[in-house]
């Protein structure tokens, strides 16, 4: 009996770069930006049809007379297939005369076959070592061997029985997405020549051809407090620049998820050349293009390149304070020594916040904020879910874990905390962020009915989550606070806990206005919760000159006598607009009549935008017509979600006793101007209080009290109101699109 080994593929995913190259989009340009949405649309249908399987056999084959310089050779035969399902999908699109989808699906299926090959190679190497062989060379059909050898491989592997394949009289395998591999073996165990060698290949026009590695030099600052440093990276020709940076743990913002629309992942060419794409022309002026500005998400490297990443770190975010100058202080329910500390962590989609708590006194000693590097994979949870499900789960996990370790280390060092005195870390975040931190699958967030791998409070040792300390010498206990539902997360649980919402006698409305607008209504000690995708506009995302809340961001705007007067964070030279600046600009333009109720700018600034201030380089920061559309969609989603929640709970504005406005955006928001654009109802302004970062406060409170029962009570008291299929929500959304 032949020793044929059967191996099944695991999590075979189509590759975007390989698909684009196979379709002829070797130079990343507008064609790829149009391709990506279709690629993402077709991926789930293709993935569910992939049935990857391979058969392997080491044999003293009769093939050796066809090989040069072979004396009694030993070969390894391999035959791979991804099954008939992919071919059926391609035929389906062809029958529907949707040739574009058929062509893209065909290329995606080929990329899956190549991905399976790469997955299989380490196994082939291990099998050869176990049998006492190295791999002398890889033989190609038809370069090294004629097509006529394929039937022998088919018969040797009994591929009809083992793989369910058939073969034509012309030596073609069926289903079409199948292939043969042949390796000549040697007694030299150190030999491992398994990969296809493009340098010896005669197929000069192969779209996947890789002749050499290119040197990419990246000049960047990991933190604004650091000097610029240069990182050198070897990469393959036609590689996407943004993905190269991400794979090497450099995370420029990409709020649009690499679609080429937000303009945030910009780089400047120092040496070398990148073609100007249509997306570049849409984002940059001619002057900026001439200076070397490009979008990294639309750039493909074809030659050695040196680039500059300007200050994308945004690590000097404005730290959320309290309503008074007094530090937060909690009553500690456990006995700790005066040297013991805990750290609360709030993982937001845009920023991370860390607070250091004395577990002995209950005093919050210090707070630090920094950017969430995952913004390089998109601004909101939906884009992060898509990135995770499209093969970037490990990168997303590595990114957030590195950020957390960095933040904890910085906070400990600047407060001179002995590493062995850090006892407990409590983390709150939305449910998706917690899944990305833990490396859990996000597939349950992609389709209705949505489900999470877990919503429970979880406790771990440091090593169980982070595996290695990355320079840290402390190993505290780590608690992940519980979530309420897939899209109402632990950040809301922590906020409700911090505000003691369940103890209020009158109905209370809790609003956390961020990239994902989450809200809760407490009535008669019952909670009604929901979430709505507001988008990143409130945090500077998808805004032409948008930026985080860092020094230089315009945060306050007033128009007097036809002239704008702006105030920036830290009173620095204007550099862009943060979320509050966006709201105030909109409100002021409405007030003076430059913006009408439909959301249209006056003709004088409709095309060029409204000029607010000049940067240090004398470039005008302009508020654009498209920026207003982003605000309209965001505020309509929030307002419609809020009113739908009240309707479902049979509650009116008059009954509401208090409104907690949570989150960084809400803390600095001018609520009168928010009401002026329709984000908040005027009836609730007198009842609204800015609660600050309640997710962080709730995590601090848990470190001090560790009352799991209260968190569980919040979970069990909550009823989720889904908005996705709510007709009333859609009617209200359309109503509040206008000002």
C-alpha positions as CSV (number, residue, x, y, z in Angstrom):
1,X,0.0,0.0,0.0
2,X,1.5,3.3,-1.0
3,X,2.2,5.7,1.9
4,X,0.0,8.5,0.5
5,X,-0.6,11.3,3.0
6,X,-3.7,13.4,2.9
7,X,-3.6,16.9,4.3
8,X,-6.5,19.4,4.6
9,X,-6.0,23.1,4.4
10,X,-6.9,25.4,7.2
11,X,-8.4,28.9,6.9
12,X,-7.4,29.4,3.3
13,X,-8.2,33.0,2.5
14,X,-8.0,34.9,-0.9
15,X,-5.1,37.4,-1.0
16,X,-5.9,40.9,-2.2
17,X,-2.4,41.7,-3.6
18,X,-2.2,38.4,-5.4
19,X,-5.7,38.8,-6.8
20,X,-4.9,42.4,-8.0
21,X,-1.7,41.2,-9.6
22,X,-3.4,38.3,-11.4
23,X,-6.0,40.7,-12.7
24,X,-3.2,42.9,-14.1
25,X,-3.4,45.7,-11.5
26,X,0.3,45.3,-10.7
27,X,0.7,49.1,-10.2
28,X,-1.6,50.0,-7.4
29,X,-4.0,52.7,-8.7
30,X,-7.6,53.6,-9.0
31,X,-8.3,50.2,-10.5
32,X,-7.4,48.6,-7.1
33,X,-9.5,51.1,-5.2
34,X,-12.4,50.0,-7.2
35,X,-11.4,46.3,-6.9
36,X,-11.2,46.3,-3.1
37,X,-15.0,46.6,-2.4
38,X,-15.8,43.8,-4.9
39,X,-13.0,41.7,-3.4
40,X,-14.5,42.2,0.1
41,X,-18.0,41.4,-1.2
42,X,-17.0,38.2,-2.9
43,X,-14.7,36.9,-0.2
44,X,-17.3,35.4,2.2
45,X,-19.0,33.5,-0.7
46,X,-15.7,32.1,-1.9
47,X,-14.4,31.3,1.5
48,X,-17.4,29.1,2.4
49,X,-16.8,27.1,-0.8
50,X,-13.1,26.4,-0.3
51,X,-12.4,22.7,0.4
52,X,-8.6,22.7,0.4
53,X,-7.0,19.2,0.3
54,X,-3.6,17.8,-0.8
55,X,-2.1,14.3,-1.4
56,X,1.6,13.7,-0.9
57,X,3.8,10.7,-1.8
58,X,7.6,10.1,-1.6
59,X,8.5,7.7,-4.4
60,X,11.3,6.2,-6.4
61,X,9.6,7.4,-9.6
62,X,9.9,6.4,-13.2
63,X,9.9,10.1,-13.9
64,X,13.7,10.4,-13.6
65,X,14.5,9.6,-17.3
66,X,12.8,12.9,-18.0
67,X,15.0,14.8,-15.6
68,X,18.6,15.8,-16.3
69,X,21.4,14.4,-14.3
70,X,19.3,12.1,-12.2
71,X,20.7,8.8,-11.0
72,X,18.2,6.7,-9.1
73,X,16.2,9.8,-8.0
74,X,13.7,10.0,-5.2
75,X,10.8,12.5,-5.6
76,X,8.0,13.9,-3.6
77,X,4.7,14.2,-5.6
78,X,2.1,16.6,-4.3
79,X,-1.3,17.4,-5.8
80,X,-3.4,20.3,-4.4
81,X,-7.0,21.3,-4.9
82,X,-9.4,23.8,-3.4
83,X,-12.4,21.8,-4.6
84,X,-15.2,22.2,-7.0
85,X,-17.0,25.0,-5.0
86,X,-14.9,27.8,-6.3
87,X,-15.4,26.7,-9.9
88,X,-19.2,26.5,-9.4
89,X,-19.2,30.1,-8.0
90,X,-17.3,31.3,-11.1
91,X,-19.8,29.5,-13.4
92,X,-22.7,31.0,-11.5
93,X,-21.5,34.5,-12.1
94,X,-20.7,33.6,-15.7
95,X,-24.3,32.3,-16.2
96,X,-25.6,35.5,-14.8
97,X,-23.5,37.3,-17.3
98,X,-21.7,39.2,-14.5
99,X,-18.3,38.8,-16.1
100,X,-16.6,41.3,-13.8
101,X,-17.5,39.2,-10.7
102,X,-16.6,36.0,-12.6
103,X,-13.2,37.3,-13.5
104,X,-12.4,38.6,-10.0
105,X,-13.7,35.4,-8.4
106,X,-11.4,33.4,-10.8
107,X,-8.4,35.4,-9.7
108,X,-9.4,35.1,-6.0
109,X,-9.7,31.3,-6.4
110,X,-6.2,31.2,-7.9
111,X,-4.9,33.2,-5.0
112,X,-6.4,30.7,-2.6
113,X,-4.7,27.9,-4.4
114,X,-1.4,29.7,-4.1
115,X,-2.1,30.4,-0.4
116,X,-2.7,26.7,0.2
117,X,0.6,25.9,-1.5
118,X,2.4,28.3,0.9
119,X,0.6,26.7,3.9
120,X,1.6,23.2,2.7
121,X,5.4,23.9,2.1
122,X,6.4,23.6,5.8
123,X,4.5,20.3,6.1
124,X,6.3,19.0,3.0
125,X,9.6,20.0,4.5
126,X,8.8,18.2,7.8
127,X,7.7,15.0,6.0
128,X,10.9,14.9,4.0
129,X,13.0,15.4,7.2
130,X,11.1,12.6,8.9
131,X,11.9,10.3,6.0
132,X,15.6,11.3,6.0
133,X,15.6,13.6,3.0
134,X,16.3,17.2,2.1
135,X,14.8,19.0,-0.9
136,X,17.3,19.4,-3.7
137,X,15.1,21.2,-6.2
138,X,11.6,22.0,-7.2
139,X,10.6,20.8,-10.7
140,X,8.2,22.9,-12.8
141,X,5.7,21.8,-15.4
142,X,6.3,22.5,-18.3
143,X,9.7,24.2,-17.7
144,X,11.4,21.2,-16.3
145,X,8.9,18.4,-17.0
146,X,6.4,18.0,-19.8
147,X,2.6,18.0,-19.2
148,X,2.6,14.3,-19.9
149,X,4.0,13.7,-16.5
150,X,0.8,14.9,-14.8
151,X,-1.1,11.6,-15.4
152,X,1.6,9.6,-13.7
153,X,1.4,11.9,-10.7
154,X,-2.4,11.6,-10.7
155,X,-2.1,7.7,-10.8
156,X,0.6,7.6,-8.2
157,X,-1.5,9.6,-5.8
158,X,-4.7,7.8,-6.7
159,X,-6.1,11.4,-6.9
160,X,-9.5,10.2,-8.2
161,X,-10.1,8.4,-4.9
162,X,-8.0,10.5,-2.4
163,X,-8.9,14.0,-3.7
164,X,-12.0,13.5,-5.9
165,X,-10.2,14.8,-9.0
166,X,-10.3,13.7,-12.6
167,X,-7.9,14.3,-15.5
168,X,-8.5,14.9,-19.2
169,X,-6.9,13.3,-22.2
170,X,-4.9,16.5,-22.5
171,X,-3.5,16.0,-18.9
172,X,-5.6,18.8,-17.5
173,X,-6.9,18.4,-13.9
174,X,-10.5,18.9,-13.0
175,X,-11.6,20.8,-11.0
176,X,-9.6,23.6,-12.6
177,X,-8.3,25.0,-9.3
178,X,-5.9,22.2,-8.7
179,X,-2.2,21.8,-9.3
180,X,0.8,19.4,-9.1
181,X,4.1,19.9,-7.4
182,X,7.2,17.8,-7.8
183,X,10.3,18.0,-5.6
184,X,13.6,16.1,-6.2
185,X,14.9,14.9,-2.9
186,X,18.5,14.4,-1.6
187,X,20.2,12.8,1.3
188,X,21.5,16.3,2.4
189,X,19.1,17.1,5.1
190,X,20.1,20.8,5.1
191,X,18.8,21.3,1.5
192,X,15.4,23.0,1.4
193,X,14.9,24.4,-2.1
194,X,11.1,24.5,-2.1
195,X,10.0,27.8,-3.4
196,X,9.5,28.8,-7.0
197,X,12.6,30.7,-8.3
198,X,11.4,33.6,-10.4
199,X,15.0,34.5,-11.4
200,X,15.2,31.2,-13.4
201,X,11.7,31.2,-14.7
202,X,11.1,31.9,-18.4
203,X,7.6,33.4,-17.7
204,X,8.8,37.0,-17.9
205,X,5.2,38.4,-18.0
206,X,3.9,36.4,-15.0
207,X,1.8,38.9,-12.9
208,X,3.2,37.3,-9.7
209,X,6.8,37.5,-10.8
210,X,9.2,38.5,-8.0
211,X,12.7,39.1,-9.3
212,X,14.2,40.8,-6.3
213,X,13.6,42.4,-2.9
214,X,13.4,46.2,-2.9
215,X,14.8,48.3,-0.1
216,X,12.3,50.6,1.6
217,X,13.6,53.2,4.0
218,X,11.0,54.8,6.3
219,X,11.9,57.9,8.3
220,X,9.4,58.2,11.1
221,X,8.8,59.0,14.8
222,X,7.3,56.2,16.9
223,X,6.3,59.0,19.4
224,X,6.3,62.8,19.2
225,X,8.7,62.8,22.1
226,X,11.3,60.8,20.0
227,X,13.6,62.0,17.3
228,X,13.0,60.7,13.8
229,X,14.5,57.3,13.2
230,X,15.0,55.3,9.9
231,X,13.7,51.8,9.5
232,X,14.9,49.7,6.6
233,X,12.5,47.1,5.1
234,X,13.0,44.6,2.3
235,X,9.9,44.1,0.3
236,X,8.8,42.5,-2.9
237,X,8.0,44.5,-6.1
238,X,4.4,45.6,-6.5
239,X,3.8,45.3,-2.7
240,X,1.2,47.7,-1.2
241,X,3.0,50.4,0.8
242,X,0.4,50.6,3.6
243,X,0.4,46.8,4.1
244,X,4.3,46.8,4.1
245,X,4.2,49.4,6.9
246,X,1.5,47.5,8.9
247,X,3.4,44.2,8.6
248,X,6.4,45.9,10.1
249,X,4.5,47.4,13.0
250,X,4.4,50.9,11.6
251,X,0.7,52.1,11.7
252,X,-0.1,55.3,9.9
253,X,-3.8,56.2,10.2
254,X,-6.1,54.8,7.5
255,X,-9.6,55.7,8.6
256,X,-11.2,54.5,5.4
257,X,-9.5,51.1,5.7
258,X,-7.2,51.6,2.7
259,X,-9.9,52.7,0.3
260,X,-8.0,55.9,-0.7
261,X,-10.7,58.3,0.4
262,X,-9.8,59.7,3.9
263,X,-6.3,60.9,2.9
264,X,-4.8,60.2,6.4
265,X,-2.2,57.6,5.4
266,X,-0.1,60.2,3.5
267,X,3.7,59.8,3.1
268,X,6.3,62.1,1.5
269,X,8.8,60.7,-1.0
270,X,12.4,61.5,0.0
271,X,14.2,59.4,-2.7
272,X,12.8,57.3,-5.5
273,X,9.5,57.5,-7.3
274,X,5.8,56.5,-6.9
275,X,3.4,57.0,-9.7
276,X,0.6,59.6,-9.0
277,X,-2.7,57.8,-8.8
278,X,-6.2,59.3,-9.4
279,X,-6.7,58.9,-5.6
280,X,-3.6,61.0,-5.0
281,X,-4.9,63.8,-7.3
282,X,-8.2,63.7,-5.5
283,X,-6.6,64.3,-2.1
284,X,-3.5,66.4,-2.8
285,X,-2.9,69.7,-4.5
286,X,-0.5,70.0,-7.4
287,X,2.0,71.6,-5.0
288,X,1.7,68.7,-2.6
289,X,2.1,66.2,-5.4
290,X,5.2,67.9,-6.6
291,X,6.6,67.8,-3.1
292,X,6.2,64.0,-3.1
293,X,3.0,63.5,-1.2
294,X,1.2,60.2,-1.9
295,X,-1.3,57.9,-0.2
296,X,0.4,54.8,1.1
297,X,-2.8,52.7,0.7
298,X,-2.8,53.3,-3.1
299,X,1.0,53.0,-3.6
300,X,2.8,50.0,-5.0
301,X,6.6,49.9,-4.8
302,X,8.5,49.0,-8.0
303,X,11.9,50.5,-7.2
304,X,14.0,51.3,-4.1
305,X,12.3,54.0,-2.1
306,X,12.9,56.3,0.8
307,X,9.8,58.0,2.5
308,X,8.9,60.2,5.3
309,X,6.0,59.6,7.7
310,X,5.3,62.9,9.3
311,X,3.7,63.1,12.8
312,X,1.2,60.3,12.5
313,X,1.8,59.1,16.1
314,X,-0.5,61.7,17.6
315,X,0.6,60.4,21.0
316,X,0.2,63.8,22.7
317,X,-3.6,63.5,22.9
318,X,-5.4,65.9,25.2
319,X,-6.0,63.9,28.4
320,X,-9.5,63.8,29.7
321,X,-9.8,65.6,33.0
322,X,-12.4,65.9,35.7
323,X,-15.0,68.6,36.2
324,X,-12.8,69.9,39.0
325,X,-9.1,70.1,39.7
326,X,-9.4,67.5,42.4
327,X,-8.0,64.0,41.5
328,X,-10.4,61.1,41.3
329,X,-10.6,59.2,44.6
330,X,-12.4,55.9,45.3
331,X,-13.2,53.9,48.4
332,X,-11.1,50.8,48.4
333,X,-12.8,47.6,49.5
334,X,-9.7,45.5,49.7
335,X,-6.5,45.6,51.8
336,X,-3.4,46.6,49.9
337,X,-0.1,47.9,51.0
338,X,0.8,51.6,50.2
339,X,3.2,50.5,47.4
340,X,0.5,48.6,45.5
341,X,-1.0,50.0,42.3
342,X,-3.5,49.1,39.6
343,X,-4.0,50.4,36.1
344,X,-7.3,51.0,34.4
345,X,-7.3,50.8,30.6
346,X,-10.0,52.1,28.2
347,X,-9.5,50.9,24.6
348,X,-11.3,53.2,22.3
349,X,-11.4,52.9,18.5
350,X,-9.3,56.1,18.2
351,X,-7.5,56.5,21.5
352,X,-6.3,54.5,24.5
353,X,-6.5,55.9,28.0
354,X,-4.6,54.6,31.0
355,X,-5.1,55.7,34.7
356,X,-2.8,54.7,37.6
357,X,-4.6,54.0,40.9
358,X,-3.1,53.6,44.3
359,X,-4.8,50.5,45.6
360,X,-4.1,51.6,49.1
361,X,-5.6,55.1,49.1
362,X,-8.0,54.8,46.2
363,X,-6.5,58.0,44.6
364,X,-6.0,58.2,40.8
365,X,-2.4,59.2,40.6
366,X,-1.9,59.9,36.9
367,X,-3.6,59.5,33.5
368,X,-2.1,59.0,30.0
369,X,-3.7,58.8,26.6
370,X,-2.3,57.7,23.3
371,X,-3.5,56.8,19.8
372,X,-4.8,53.3,19.0
373,X,-2.5,52.0,16.3
374,X,-5.4,49.9,14.9
375,X,-6.7,53.0,13.2
376,X,-4.3,52.0,10.4
377,X,-6.9,49.3,9.6
378,X,-9.9,51.6,9.5
379,X,-11.6,54.2,11.7
380,X,-14.5,52.2,13.0
381,X,-15.4,48.8,14.3
382,X,-16.9,47.6,11.0
383,X,-13.6,48.2,9.2
384,X,-11.6,46.5,11.9
385,X,-14.0,43.5,11.8
386,X,-13.5,43.3,8.0
387,X,-9.7,43.5,8.4
388,X,-9.7,40.8,11.0
389,X,-11.9,38.5,8.9
390,X,-9.8,39.1,5.9
391,X,-6.6,37.7,7.4
392,X,-5.3,40.5,9.5
393,X,-6.5,39.2,12.9
394,X,-2.9,38.6,14.2
395,X,-1.7,42.0,13.1
396,X,-4.6,43.7,14.8
397,X,-3.9,41.7,18.0
398,X,-0.2,42.5,17.9
399,X,-0.9,46.2,17.3
400,X,-3.2,46.7,20.3
401,X,-1.2,44.5,22.6
402,X,1.9,46.5,21.8
403,X,0.0,49.7,22.5
404,X,-1.2,48.5,25.9
405,X,2.2,47.4,27.0
406,X,3.7,50.6,25.9
407,X,1.1,52.7,27.7
408,X,1.4,50.7,30.9
409,X,5.2,50.9,30.8
410,X,5.2,54.7,30.2
411,X,2.7,55.3,33.0
412,X,4.7,53.2,35.4
413,X,8.1,54.7,34.6
414,X,7.0,58.3,34.8
415,X,5.5,57.7,38.2
416,X,8.5,55.7,39.4
417,X,6.4,52.6,40.2
418,X,8.4,49.5,41.0
419,X,7.4,46.9,38.5
420,X,6.5,44.2,41.1
421,X,4.0,46.6,42.8
422,X,1.6,46.6,39.9
423,X,-1.0,44.2,41.0
424,X,-4.0,44.5,38.8
425,X,-5.0,45.8,35.3
426,X,-8.7,46.3,34.4
427,X,-9.6,46.8,30.8
428,X,-12.8,48.1,29.3
429,X,-13.6,48.5,25.6
430,X,-16.3,47.8,23.1
431,X,-16.9,44.1,22.4
432,X,-15.0,44.1,19.1
433,X,-11.9,45.8,20.6
434,X,-11.8,43.1,23.3
435,X,-12.1,40.4,20.7
436,X,-9.2,41.9,18.8
437,X,-7.1,42.2,21.9
438,X,-7.7,38.5,22.7
439,X,-7.3,37.3,19.1
440,X,-10.9,35.9,19.1
441,X,-12.7,35.5,15.8
442,X,-14.8,38.4,14.6
443,X,-16.8,36.4,12.2
444,X,-19.9,36.5,14.5
445,X,-20.0,40.3,14.1
446,X,-20.3,40.1,10.3
447,X,-23.8,38.8,9.9
448,X,-27.2,38.7,11.6
449,X,-27.9,37.4,14.2
450,X,-24.7,38.9,15.5
451,X,-22.9,37.0,18.2
452,X,-19.7,37.4,20.3
453,X,-17.4,34.6,21.4
454,X,-18.0,35.8,24.9
455,X,-19.6,38.8,26.8
456,X,-18.5,37.7,30.2
457,X,-16.1,39.2,32.7
458,X,-12.8,37.4,32.1
459,X,-9.8,37.1,34.3
460,X,-6.3,36.2,33.1
461,X,-2.7,36.3,34.2
462,X,-0.5,38.7,32.2
463,X,1.2,35.9,30.4
464,X,-2.0,34.4,29.2
465,X,-2.9,37.5,27.2
466,X,0.4,39.0,26.3
467,X,2.6,35.9,26.1
468,X,5.8,37.9,26.5
469,X,6.5,41.0,28.6
470,X,8.3,42.9,25.8
471,X,10.7,44.5,28.3
472,X,8.3,44.7,31.2
473,X,9.2,42.9,34.3
474,X,5.8,42.8,36.0
475,X,3.1,40.3,35.6
476,X,-0.2,41.6,37.1
477,X,-3.6,40.0,37.1
478,X,-5.7,41.2,34.2
479,X,-9.5,41.6,34.2
480,X,-11.6,42.3,31.1
481,X,-14.9,43.9,32.1
482,X,-18.1,42.3,30.7
483,X,-20.1,43.5,27.7
484,X,-23.8,43.7,27.2
485,X,-24.1,42.7,23.6
486,X,-22.0,42.4,20.5
487,X,-22.2,46.1,19.8
488,X,-22.8,47.5,23.3
489,X,-19.6,46.7,25.0
490,X,-17.7,46.7,28.3
491,X,-17.1,50.5,27.9
492,X,-20.8,51.1,28.4
493,X,-21.1,48.5,31.2
494,X,-18.2,50.4,32.9
495,X,-19.8,53.8,32.3
496,X,-23.2,52.7,33.7
497,X,-21.3,51.3,36.7
498,X,-19.3,54.5,37.2
499,X,-22.4,56.7,37.0
500,X,-24.5,54.4,39.3
501,X,-27.3,54.6,36.7
502,X,-29.3,51.8,38.2
503,X,-29.7,53.6,41.5
504,X,-31.3,56.7,39.8
505,X,-35.1,57.1,40.6
506,X,-35.9,59.1,37.4
507,X,-35.2,57.8,33.9
508,X,-31.6,58.5,32.9
509,X,-30.2,58.7,29.4
510,X,-26.5,57.7,28.9
511,X,-24.8,58.7,25.7
512,X,-21.3,57.7,24.6
513,X,-20.6,59.7,21.4
514,X,-17.7,58.2,19.6
515,X,-17.0,56.3,16.4
516,X,-19.6,53.9,17.5
517,X,-22.5,55.8,19.2
518,X,-23.6,53.6,22.1
519,X,-26.5,54.7,24.4
520,X,-28.5,53.4,27.3
521,X,-31.8,54.4,28.9
522,X,-32.6,53.4,32.5
523,X,-36.3,53.4,33.4
524,X,-37.6,51.7,36.5
525,X,-34.2,50.0,37.1
526,X,-34.4,48.4,33.6
527,X,-31.9,49.2,30.9
528,X,-32.7,49.7,27.2
529,X,-29.5,49.8,25.1
530,X,-28.5,50.3,21.5
531,X,-25.7,51.3,19.2
532,X,-25.5,53.1,16.0
533,X,-22.6,53.5,13.6
534,X,-21.9,57.2,13.8
535,X,-18.6,57.0,11.9
536,X,-15.3,58.7,12.8
537,X,-16.3,62.3,12.1
538,X,-16.7,63.2,15.8
539,X,-13.0,62.2,16.3
540,X,-11.6,63.9,13.2
541,X,-11.9,60.9,10.9
542,X,-13.1,61.3,7.3
543,X,-12.7,65.0,7.6
544,X,-10.3,66.7,5.1
545,X,-8.3,68.5,7.8
546,X,-9.5,66.2,10.6
547,X,-7.1,65.1,13.3
548,X,-7.2,63.9,16.9
549,X,-7.4,66.1,20.0
550,X,-3.7,67.0,20.0
551,X,-1.9,70.4,20.3
552,X,-2.6,72.4,17.2
553,X,-6.1,70.9,16.6
554,X,-8.8,73.6,16.2
555,X,-11.2,72.9,19.0
556,X,-13.3,76.1,19.2
557,X,-14.6,78.3,16.4
558,X,-16.5,81.6,16.3
559,X,-17.4,83.7,13.2
560,X,-17.4,87.5,13.9
561,X,-18.0,90.2,11.3
562,X,-17.5,87.6,8.6
563,X,-14.2,86.4,9.9
564,X,-13.4,83.1,11.7
565,X,-11.7,83.2,15.0
566,X,-10.3,79.8,16.1
567,X,-8.8,78.4,19.3
568,X,-6.5,75.4,19.2
569,X,-5.6,72.8,21.8
570,X,-2.5,74.0,23.6
571,X,-2.8,77.4,21.8
572,X,-0.5,76.0,19.1
573,X,-0.3,77.0,15.5
574,X,-3.4,75.5,13.7
575,X,-2.8,72.1,12.2
576,X,-6.3,70.7,11.6
577,X,-9.7,70.1,13.1
578,X,-10.6,67.8,16.0
579,X,-14.2,66.7,16.6
580,X,-15.4,69.6,18.7
581,X,-13.9,72.0,16.1
582,X,-15.9,70.2,13.4
583,X,-19.1,70.7,15.4
584,X,-18.5,74.3,16.2
585,X,-17.5,75.2,12.6
586,X,-20.8,73.6,11.4
587,X,-22.8,75.4,14.0
588,X,-21.2,78.8,13.3
589,X,-21.6,78.4,9.5
590,X,-25.3,77.7,10.1
591,X,-25.7,80.7,12.4
592,X,-24.3,83.2,10.0
593,X,-26.1,81.7,6.9
594,X,-23.0,80.4,5.0
595,X,-24.5,76.9,5.4
596,X,-28.2,76.2,4.8
597,X,-30.5,73.7,6.4
598,X,-30.0,71.2,3.7
599,X,-26.3,71.1,4.4
600,X,-25.1,73.1,1.3
601,X,-22.4,75.6,1.6
602,X,-22.7,79.0,0.1
603,X,-21.6,79.3,-3.5
604,X,-18.6,81.3,-2.5
605,X,-17.0,78.3,-0.7
606,X,-18.9,75.4,-2.1
607,X,-16.0,74.1,-4.2
608,X,-12.9,75.3,-2.3
609,X,-14.3,75.0,1.2
610,X,-14.6,77.6,4.0
611,X,-11.1,78.9,5.1
612,X,-10.6,78.7,8.8
613,X,-6.9,79.3,9.5
614,X,-3.4,78.8,8.1
615,X,-0.9,76.2,9.1
616,X,2.7,77.0,9.9
617,X,3.4,76.4,6.2
618,X,0.8,79.0,5.2
619,X,-1.6,76.4,3.9
620,X,-5.3,77.2,4.5
621,X,-7.2,74.7,6.7
622,X,-10.6,74.5,4.9
623,X,-13.9,73.0,6.0
624,X,-15.2,71.2,2.9
625,X,-18.7,70.4,1.6
626,X,-17.9,66.7,2.0
627,X,-17.0,67.3,5.6
628,X,-20.5,68.6,6.2
629,X,-22.0,65.5,4.7
630,X,-19.9,63.4,7.1
631,X,-21.3,65.4,10.0
632,X,-24.9,65.1,8.7
633,X,-24.6,61.3,8.6
634,X,-23.0,61.1,12.0
635,X,-25.4,63.4,13.9
636,X,-28.4,61.9,12.1
637,X,-27.4,58.4,13.3
638,X,-26.9,59.5,16.9
639,X,-30.1,61.6,17.1
640,X,-32.3,58.9,15.4
641,X,-30.8,56.2,17.6
642,X,-31.5,58.3,20.7
643,X,-35.2,58.9,19.8
644,X,-35.8,55.3,18.7
645,X,-34.5,54.2,22.2
646,X,-37.0,56.6,23.9
647,X,-39.8,55.4,21.7
648,X,-39.1,51.7,22.4
649,X,-38.9,52.4,26.2
650,X,-42.1,54.5,26.0
651,X,-40.4,57.5,27.4
652,X,-40.5,61.2,26.6
653,X,-37.9,64.0,26.9
654,X,-40.0,65.5,29.8
655,X,-39.6,62.3,31.8
656,X,-35.8,62.2,31.5
657,X,-34.2,63.3,34.8
658,X,-30.6,63.4,33.7
659,X,-28.5,62.9,30.6
660,X,-24.9,61.7,31.0
661,X,-22.7,62.7,28.0
662,X,-19.8,60.3,28.2
663,X,-16.5,60.0,26.2
664,X,-13.8,62.4,25.3
665,X,-15.8,64.1,22.5
666,X,-18.8,64.6,24.8
667,X,-16.6,66.0,27.6
668,X,-15.3,68.9,25.5
669,X,-18.4,69.4,23.5
670,X,-20.2,72.7,23.5
671,X,-23.7,71.3,24.0
672,X,-25.4,74.5,22.8
673,X,-23.7,74.2,19.5
674,X,-24.4,70.5,19.4
675,X,-28.1,71.3,19.8
676,X,-27.8,74.0,17.1
677,X,-26.9,71.4,14.5
678,X,-29.5,68.9,15.8
679,X,-27.1,66.5,17.4
680,X,-28.8,66.9,20.9
681,X,-32.4,67.9,21.5
682,X,-32.7,71.4,23.0
683,X,-35.3,70.0,25.6
684,X,-32.5,68.0,27.3
685,X,-29.7,70.7,27.4
686,X,-30.5,71.7,31.0
687,X,-30.4,68.1,32.1
688,X,-27.2,67.2,30.3
689,X,-23.9,66.7,32.2
690,X,-20.5,65.9,30.8
691,X,-19.4,62.8,32.5
692,X,-15.9,62.4,31.0
693,X,-14.3,59.1,30.2
694,X,-16.8,56.9,32.1
695,X,-15.3,53.7,30.7
696,X,-12.0,54.6,32.4
697,X,-13.7,55.7,35.6
698,X,-15.7,52.5,35.7
699,X,-12.5,50.5,35.3
700,X,-10.9,52.5,38.1
701,X,-14.0,51.9,40.3
702,X,-13.7,48.2,39.7
703,X,-10.0,48.1,40.6
704,X,-11.0,49.8,43.9
705,X,-14.2,47.8,44.7
706,X,-14.0,44.6,42.6
707,X,-17.8,44.2,42.8
708,X,-18.5,41.7,40.1
709,X,-22.2,41.5,41.2
710,X,-22.9,45.1,40.2
711,X,-21.5,44.5,36.7
712,X,-23.5,41.3,36.4
713,X,-26.7,43.2,37.4
714,X,-26.1,45.8,34.7
715,X,-25.7,43.0,32.1
716,X,-28.8,41.2,33.2
717,X,-30.9,44.4,33.4
718,X,-30.3,45.3,29.8
719,X,-32.5,44.8,26.8
720,X,-30.9,45.6,23.4
721,X,-32.9,47.5,20.8
722,X,-31.5,46.6,17.3
723,X,-31.7,49.4,14.8
724,X,-30.5,47.8,11.6
725,X,-34.0,46.7,10.6
726,X,-36.0,49.3,12.5
727,X,-38.2,51.3,10.0
728,X,-38.8,54.1,12.5
729,X,-35.1,54.5,13.0
730,X,-34.6,54.9,9.2
731,X,-37.4,57.5,9.1
732,X,-35.8,59.4,11.9
733,X,-32.4,59.1,10.3
734,X,-33.6,60.7,7.1
735,X,-35.4,63.4,9.1
736,X,-32.3,64.4,11.0
737,X,-30.0,64.5,8.0
738,X,-31.0,68.2,7.6
739,X,-30.1,70.9,10.0
